[in-house]
Amino acid sequence: MPRKNYTIEFKQIVLDAYEHKGFSLKGIYQKYGVHHTALMDWKKSVTKYG
């Protein structure tokens, strides 16, 4: 299965839902189809690179 490429805007929406709107990891997966591993990688990237 090929990797999905997400836009930066989409990543920001998903991270905002997780960090500020109270979505759980399961809720993020159900609504956006993003696996928790990808979400945590995005979060680390934002923390590291801004």
N, C-alpha and C positions, 0 to 999 in steps of 0.2 A: 504494500500500500504506500503510495507516494506521500511525502510530507506536505501538509497544507502550509501555504504562505498567507499570513494575515497582515493587513495594513497596520501601520502605526496607530491610526485613528481607532481601528477596531480593538487593538490591544488596550488603548487608553480607556475605552468604554468598558471593557471587561474588567480591567483592573479597578476602575472606579466603582463598578458594581460590587466587586469583592471587598474593597477596602472601606468604602463609604456608605454603601447602601445595604450592607448586612447580608449579602448573598453568601451562602455556604459554598464549599468546593463542589458539592453535589449539585447545588442550585445553578452554579455557573455552567457545569457540564450540561445540565438539562436544558437551560435556556440558550446557551451560546455554542454548545458542542465542543468546548475547549477542555481538554484533559487537565487534571490538577498539576501534572508534571510541567506541562507547557506554561500554565499560569504562574507557577513558582519560578520558572526560568525567566519569564517576563519581569516578574517582580524583582528578581536579583539584578537583571540588566538595568532596570530603572534606578535601583539603589546604587549600583556601581557607576553607571554612565550618566545618570540624570535624565 
